[in-house]
Amino acid sequence: MAPPTPANYIAYTAAINPASTTPKLSYAQVWAGLEKKIRAGQDFVGGAIVSTDVISESTTEHGQPVTVREVVFREGNRRVQERCIAFAPMKVEFHQGDGSKVMNIISEGAEGELYMTYAFEWLHPELDAQGLEDRKKQEWKIAKMAVEKTIEVMRAMVVDGRL
């Protein structure tokens, strides 16, 4: 049996509506934001994504919308094709050709408070143990930035009427 592919598994969660923020975002607004993010990732996480081009749209055998897109990542100007599957109204999965996967998940706490979690499964077959650990430090920063920036952009879109 072959050992698992070297990978970093990271999840970062942030409250969507901390007490100090206005306007408060509704679950429906956050879901609408995630749907927009599929087609224009750079609008939400410009620190990580430079551009998004939609290649095709279809559905899974169970009826979930599938968008195939090509994104250009800021790091290394890498072009990556992703298969984005929307599981309304809870999560979007972004599947990359190398087997890596990112999930954007909306969840609720016991008191109805909303949270955004990004879970990353980044495969790095090219890295040894030390390289993987070094990359993990960068990926934690990316995860935190992606979640917090997405929420910030969604709030701005509500304020200016885009969402």
KEPA-31693 format. One record per residue (C-alpha): x, y, z; residue number from 0; residue in three letters. Coordinates in steps of 0.1 Angstrom, whole numbers. Each point is the difference from the previous one (the first is absolute). Example, Ala and Ser with C-alpha at 12.3 -4.5 7.8 and 13.67 -1.06 7.14 Angstrom:
// KEPA-31693
<u=123	v=-45	w=78	nr=0	rest=ALA>
<u=14	v=34	w=-7	nr=1	rest=SER>
This chain:
// KEPA-31693
<u=0	v=0	w=0	nr=0	rest=MET>
<u=14	v=34	w=-10	nr=1	rest=ALA>
<u=3	v=27	w=26	nr=2	rest=PRO>
<u=-25	v=29	w=-3	nr=3	rest=PRO>
<u=10	v=30	w=-22	nr=4	rest=THR>
<u=17	v=27	w=21	nr=5	rest=PRO>
<u=-27	v=26	w=8	nr=6	rest=ALA>
<u=-10	v=28	w=23	nr=7	rest=ASN>
<u=-36	v=-2	w=14	nr=8	rest=TYR>
<u=-10	v=34	w=14	nr=9	rest=ILE>
<u=-34	v=14	w=11	nr=10	rest=ALA>
<u=-5	v=36	w=11	nr=11	rest=TYR>
<u=-33	v=13	w=14	nr=12	rest=THR>
<u=-11	v=36	w=7	nr=13	rest=ALA>
<u=-32	v=15	w=14	nr=14	rest=ALA>
<u=-20	v=17	w=-28	nr=15	rest=ILE>
<u=-17	v=25	w=22	nr=16	rest=ASN>
<u=21	v=9	w=30	nr=17	rest=PRO>
<u=-17	v=24	w=24	nr=18	rest=ALA>
<u=19	v=31	w=-13	nr=19	rest=SER>
<u=-9	v=-4	w=-37	nr=20	rest=THR>
<u=-28	v=15	w=-20	nr=21	rest=THR>
<u=-19	v=-8	w=-20	nr=22	rest=PRO>
<u=-7	v=-35	w=12	nr=23	rest=LYS>
<u=1	v=-25	w=-29	nr=24	rest=LEU>
<u=-29	v=-25	w=-3	nr=25	rest=SER>
<u=6	v=-36	w=-9	nr=26	rest=TYR>
<u=-16	v=7	w=-35	nr=27	rest=ALA>
<u=23	v=29	w=-6	nr=28	rest=GLN>
<u=31	v=-21	w=9	nr=29	rest=VAL>
<u=-12	v=-28	w=-23	nr=30	rest=TRP>
<u=-5	v=24	w=-28	nr=31	rest=ALA>
<u=35	v=13	w=6	nr=32	rest=GLY>
<u=14	v=-35	w=-3	nr=33	rest=LEU>
<u=-18	v=-5	w=-33	nr=34	rest=GLU>
<u=15	v=32	w=-13	nr=35	rest=LYS>
<u=34	v=-11	w=12	nr=36	rest=LYS>
<u=-1	v=-30	w=-23	nr=37	rest=ILE>
<u=-1	v=23	w=-30	nr=38	rest=ARG>
<u=23	v=28	w=12	nr=39	rest=ALA>
<u=24	v=-14	w=26	nr=40	rest=GLY>
<u=23	v=30	w=-4	nr=41	rest=GLN>
<u=-28	v=23	w=14	nr=42	rest=ASP>
<u=0	v=-18	w=33	nr=43	rest=PHE>
<u=36	v=-12	w=5	nr=44	rest=VAL>
<u=21	v=23	w=-22	nr=45	rest=GLY>
<u=30	v=-7	w=22	nr=46	rest=GLY>
<u=0	v=-36	w=-13	nr=47	rest=ALA>
<u=-19	v=1	w=-34	nr=48	rest=ILE>
<u=8	v=23	w=-29	nr=49	rest=VAL>
<u=-27	v=-10	w=-24	nr=50	rest=SER>
<u=-29	v=-25	w=-6	nr=51	rest=THR>
<u=-13	v=-12	w=-33	nr=52	rest=ASP>
<u=-31	v=-22	w=-2	nr=53	rest=VAL>
<u=6	v=-29	w=-25	nr=54	rest=ILE>
<u=-33	v=-19	w=4	nr=55	rest=SER>
<u=-31	v=-6	w=21	nr=56	rest=GLU>
<u=-19	v=-33	w=6	nr=57	rest=SER>
<u=-15	v=-20	w=28	nr=58	rest=THR>
<u=10	v=-31	w=19	nr=59	rest=THR>
<u=-20	v=-32	w=-2	nr=60	rest=GLU>
<u=-18	v=13	w=31	nr=61	rest=HIS>
<u=-8	v=34	w=-14	nr=62	rest=GLY>
<u=26	v=22	w=17	nr=63	rest=GLN>
<u=13	v=28	w=-22	nr=64	rest=PRO>
<u=36	v=-5	w=-13	nr=65	rest=VAL>
<u=21	v=28	w=-13	nr=66	rest=THR>
<u=33	v=-8	w=-16	nr=67	rest=VAL>
<u=23	v=30	w=2	nr=68	rest=ARG>
<u=36	v=10	w=-5	nr=69	rest=GLU>
<u=16	v=21	w=26	nr=70	rest=VAL>
<u=33	v=17	w=1	nr=71	rest=VAL>
<u=16	v=0	w=34	nr=72	rest=PHE>
<u=21	v=29	w=10	nr=73	rest=ARG>
<u=28	v=-23	w=14	nr=74	rest=GLU>
<u=20	v=-11	w=-30	nr=75	rest=GLY>
<u=-26	v=13	w=-24	nr=76	rest=ASN>
<u=-13	v=-36	w=-2	nr=77	rest=ARG>
<u=-29	v=-8	w=-22	nr=78	rest=ARG>
<u=-22	v=-27	w=16	nr=79	rest=VAL>
<u=-33	v=-15	w=-13	nr=80	rest=GLN>
<u=-25	v=-6	w=28	nr=81	rest=GLU>
<u=-33	v=-19	w=0	nr=82	rest=ARG>
<u=-23	v=19	w=24	nr=83	rest=CYS>
<u=-30	v=-18	w=14	nr=84	rest=ILE>
<u=-26	v=20	w=19	nr=85	rest=ALA>
<u=-19	v=-18	w=28	nr=86	rest=PHE>
<u=-27	v=26	w=6	nr=87	rest=ALA>
<u=-2	v=16	w=25	nr=88	rest=PRO>
<u=29	v=-14	w=20	nr=89	rest=MET>
<u=33	v=-4	w=-19	nr=90	rest=LYS>
<u=19	v=3	w=-32	nr=91	rest=VAL>
<u=28	v=-25	w=-8	nr=92	rest=GLU>
<u=28	v=10	w=-23	nr=93	rest=PHE>
<u=17	v=-31	w=-15	nr=94	rest=HIS>
<u=34	v=4	w=-17	nr=95	rest=GLN>
<u=15	v=-23	w=-25	nr=96	rest=GLY>
<u=29	v=-11	w=23	nr=97	rest=ASP>
<u=-25	v=-13	w=26	nr=98	rest=GLY>
<u=1	v=31	w=22	nr=99	rest=SER>
<u=-33	v=12	w=13	nr=100	rest=LYS>
<u=-13	v=32	w=17	nr=101	rest=VAL>
<u=-34	v=2	w=18	nr=102	rest=MET>
<u=-18	v=32	w=9	nr=103	rest=ASN>
<u=-25	v=-9	w=27	nr=104	rest=ILE>
<u=-27	v=21	w=17	nr=105	rest=ILE>
<u=-11	v=-13	w=34	nr=106	rest=SER>
<u=-21	v=11	w=29	nr=107	rest=GLU>
<u=8	v=-1	w=37	nr=108	rest=GLY>
<u=-24	v=-10	w=29	nr=109	rest=ALA>
<u=-14	v=35	w=2	nr=110	rest=GLU>
<u=-5	v=5	w=-38	nr=111	rest=GLY>
<u=33	v=18	w=-5	nr=112	rest=GLU>
<u=16	v=-4	w=-34	nr=113	rest=LEU>
<u=35	v=-13	w=-7	nr=114	rest=TYR>
<u=21	v=-3	w=-32	nr=115	rest=MET>
<u=25	v=-29	w=-2	nr=116	rest=THR>
<u=24	v=-6	w=-27	nr=117	rest=TYR>
<u=14	v=-35	w=0	nr=118	rest=ALA>
<u=31	v=-6	w=-22	nr=119	rest=PHE>
<u=14	v=-34	w=-11	nr=120	rest=GLU>
<u=32	v=11	w=-18	nr=121	rest=TRP>
<u=20	v=-28	w=-15	nr=122	rest=LEU>
<u=38	v=4	w=-4	nr=123	rest=HIS>
<u=15	v=-31	w=-14	nr=124	rest=PRO>
<u=32	v=20	w=-8	nr=125	rest=GLU>
<u=7	v=9	w=36	nr=126	rest=LEU>
<u=19	v=-18	w=27	nr=127	rest=ASP>
<u=-10	v=2	w=37	nr=128	rest=ALA>
<u=19	v=33	w=6	nr=129	rest=GLN>
<u=-13	v=15	w=-32	nr=130	rest=GLY>
<u=-36	v=-10	w=10	nr=131	rest=LEU>
<u=4	v=16	w=34	nr=132	rest=GLU>
<u=14	v=32	w=-15	nr=133	rest=ASP>
<u=-29	v=2	w=-25	nr=134	rest=ARG>
<u=-25	v=-6	w=27	nr=135	rest=LYS>
<u=10	v=33	w=17	nr=136	rest=LYS>
<u=-7	v=19	w=-32	nr=137	rest=GLN>
<u=-33	v=-19	w=-6	nr=138	rest=GLU>
<u=-13	v=9	w=35	nr=139	rest=TRP>
<u=5	v=36	w=-9	nr=140	rest=LYS>
<u=-18	v=-5	w=-33	nr=141	rest=ILE>
<u=-29	v=-18	w=17	nr=142	rest=ALA>
<u=-5	v=28	w=26	nr=143	rest=LYS>
<u=2	v=27	w=-26	nr=144	rest=MET>
<u=-24	v=-18	w=-24	nr=145	rest=ALA>
<u=-27	v=-4	w=26	nr=146	rest=VAL>
<u=3	v=34	w=15	nr=147	rest=GLU>
<u=3	v=18	w=-33	nr=148	rest=LYS>
<u=-30	v=-19	w=-14	nr=149	rest=THR>
<u=-22	v=11	w=29	nr=150	rest=ILE>
<u=12	v=36	w=-3	nr=151	rest=GLU>
<u=-7	v=1	w=-37	nr=152	rest=VAL>
<u=-35	v=-15	w=5	nr=153	rest=MET>
<u=-8	v=27	w=25	nr=154	rest=ARG>
<u=12	v=27	w=-24	nr=155	rest=ALA>
<u=-21	v=-15	w=-28	nr=156	rest=MET>
<u=-31	v=2	w=23	nr=157	rest=VAL>
<u=8	v=36	w=8	nr=158	rest=VAL>
<u=4	v=11	w=-37	nr=159	rest=ASP>
<u=-29	v=-22	w=-13	nr=160	rest=GLY>
<u=19	v=-26	w=-19	nr=161	rest=ARG>
<u=-13	v=-27	w=23	nr=162	rest=LEU>
